[in-house]
Amino acid sequence: MEIICRIAEQSALQEREYQTQQGTTERFASMGFILQSGGDTLYCEMVQEQARKQGQLSKDFYYKASIAATARAWKDQQGQTHYENRLTLTKMAVL
């Protein structure tokens, strides 16, 4: 989906190590954004190389943001199913 928005907040780049299912160690990079579009406020993440290359963006401009929305189901220790929505920021351009 695409939205026209302003940046309310932008976090610093964060990187963490994790173990893959094959047992190798990888690094995951992310940068969080709180975007305001009309009356909506969204939390999105920019990930991996895109996040590593992204500098600080100005709160003074409007942006056209491309966002990928995904849902994930997971079970807790009691076997109850929970759902999580994730918004990934795939492109950001100044208008």
C-alpha positions in Angstrom: 0.0 0.0 0.0 1.1 3.6 -0.5 0.4 6.5 1.8 1.2 10.2 2.0 2.6 10.9 5.4 4.8 12.9 7.7 7.4 11.4 10.1 6.5 11.9 13.7 9.6 9.9 15.0 12.5 8.0 13.5 14.6 5.7 15.6 18.3 5.1 15.3 19.6 2.0 13.4 19.5 -1.1 15.6 21.3 -4.3 14.8 21.2 -7.7 16.6 22.6 -11.2 16.1 20.3 -14.2 15.8 20.7 -17.9 15.1 19.2 -19.3 11.9 17.5 -22.7 11.8 20.7 -24.1 10.3 22.7 -22.9 13.4 24.6 -20.0 11.7 24.8 -16.5 13.2 23.3 -13.7 11.2 22.7 -9.9 11.8 19.3 -8.3 11.6 19.1 -4.5 11.1 16.1 -2.3 11.5 15.0 1.3 11.9 11.6 2.2 13.3 9.4 5.0 12.0 6.2 6.5 13.4 4.3 7.9 10.5 1.2 10.2 10.5 -1.2 10.0 7.6 -4.5 11.9 8.0 -5.9 10.7 11.4 -3.8 7.5 11.4 -0.6 6.9 13.2 1.4 3.9 12.1 4.6 2.2 13.3 6.7 0.8 10.5 10.1 -0.7 10.2 12.7 -0.4 7.5 14.9 -3.5 7.5 18.3 -4.9 6.5 20.4 -3.0 3.8 17.7 -0.4 3.2 17.8 0.5 7.0 21.6 0.5 7.0 21.7 3.0 4.1 18.9 5.3 5.4 20.0 8.5 7.0 18.0 10.7 9.2 14.9 12.1 7.4 13.3 15.5 8.0 10.0 15.8 9.9 9.3 19.0 7.9 8.4 17.2 4.6 5.6 15.1 3.3 6.6 11.7 2.0 5.1 9.0 -0.2 5.7 5.8 1.6 5.3 2.2 0.3 4.4 -0.2 3.0 4.1 -4.0 2.9 1.6 -5.3 5.5 1.9 -9.0 6.7 0.2 -11.0 9.3 1.8 -13.7 11.4 0.1 -16.4 13.6 2.0 -17.9 16.5 1.1 -20.1 19.5 2.0 -19.4 23.1 3.1 -22.1 25.6 -0.6 -22.9 26.4 -1.3 -23.6 22.7 -3.4 -20.5 22.2 -3.1 -18.9 18.8 -2.1 -15.2 18.6 -1.8 -12.9 15.6 0.6 -10.0 14.9 0.4 -7.4 12.1 3.8 -6.2 10.8 4.2 -3.1 8.6 7.5 -2.9 6.7 8.5 0.3 5.0 9.8 -0.6 1.6 10.2 2.8 0.0 10.2 6.5 1.1 10.3 9.5 -1.2 9.9 13.2 -0.5 6.9 14.8 -2.3 
